[in-house]
Amino acid sequence: MSNNWRSNGRGGRRWGRGFRGTGEFRGMRRPFGNGPAGHRHQTSYQNSLYKNELQGSNNKPSQPVQKLTEKDIFVTEYISDHKGFNGIIKSRFSDFQVSEINEKGEIAQLTDLSAPEPPADGNAILDDDDLLLNKYNLEILPLETWDKINKLTLCSGPDFGSVELDVTGMSKEERTRIHEAVKKAFGDSIVGSTVTIDEKKYCKFEKYRKGVRVDNRVKWMWPGQYVHFIVYKENCDTMEAASRIMRRLRMNPNIKTTMLGYAGTKDRRAKTSQWFSLRKVDPRKIVNACKDLPSVKIGNFSFSSVHLKLGMLKGNRFRICLRNVTGDPELVETACRSLRDNGFLNYYGLQRFGANTSAPTSTAIRCILSERAGPLERVLGAYQRHGASAALRMIPGGPHDRHTPELRLLRALADDCI
């Protein structure tokens, strides 16, 4: 397949006759040992589970875990009617390449690993002469107040004193400009804070000394409070890459859903590119922290007022290499031409349902929607007796007022008439 780029909506990966599911072709070739056909990407995971089970124990599993096949979940139909051919998908992780397509239709491609230059500050002080001339911003504070603050820097002894400015009635933005002007003039030698005394607000300035909290707030200078950047990863999943980045930035990985966002999760056994977003983290800091991350590269920074959330993408573009293709060359060409011209059935496959027969998706649905005591007892009872649509009608205030997992699942089942 020379032209092997294909894009789809929401990341589906099913192909026409001759190329279906996650690696099964017409003929059900089993290239990966005893597992189900075409599931090479699950082999390493199963091996790691088997290894963990053996740690601290000499007992081997009594029998191998049975796996679902695509036929078990009714993935049986093809668009075309040719005989199909055999081949291996994901023999190597580099054989499967995924590039995210954002809502603007742009394809994620990592081309620039450098951090962007900070925007020019019109009030920036460039040299010592400018510093002397522009140290005090008289539009912010009068000269006598600047003199009082300057005297604090010259004080010695145990009691340095402080300068307090009555800012009652000022907005937060006006108070922020005062603090920024003082910080710009004196750096870390003066510590500023806003305090409330007798129901009045004051900007309080003190000389820095050990034990006094330093104001570490830095003015955000970039256009847009969210930093967007492309993450290129190899042989690791999206959540693992996100956790690595959070740890390098010394952020709590448990809050990554609010601080670090992404539009979709990408395959582990693959080379993938996608957008991430972080709120008010200097891109230079991100580059320095993540420059030597194994199997993860970042770059192509941009800025936005929007934080990325799951689903904020048009789809994915795939580049797939098939190995050990066997079959008549004309038949292979026919299959590729059909795929190009007619597309394919975009099944929900084993990646979505799970391949373990001991806990298939249908069992999970039954557990989530099982009738039990609680605020949803009547709703779940109605589902068991009359189905999803009847259960939604039992919700007080209408079916869209609540967003629990049970009700979201019921809405999906009702929409699909299951």
Secondary structure, 3 states (H helix, E strand, C coil): CCCCEEEEHHHCCCCCCCCECCCECCCCCCCCCCCCCCCHHHHHHHHHHHHHHHCCCCCCCCCCCCECCHHHHCCCCCCCCCCCCEEEECCCHHHEEEEEECCCCCECCCCCCCCCCCCCCCCCCCCHHHHHHHCCCCCCCCHHHHHHHHHHHHCCCCCCCEEEEECCCCCHHHHHHHHHHHHHHHHHHEEEEEEEECCEEEEEEEECCCCCCCCCCCCCCCCCCEEEEEEEEECCCHHHHHHHHHHHCCCCHHHHHHHEEECCCCCCCCEEEEEEEEECCCHHHHHHHHCCCCCEEEEEEEEECCCCCCCCCCEEEEEECEEEEECCHHHHHHHHHHHHHHCCCCCCCHHHHCCECCCCHHHHHHHHCCCCCCCCHHHHHHHHHHCHHHHHCCCCCCCCCCCCHHHHHHHHHHHCCC
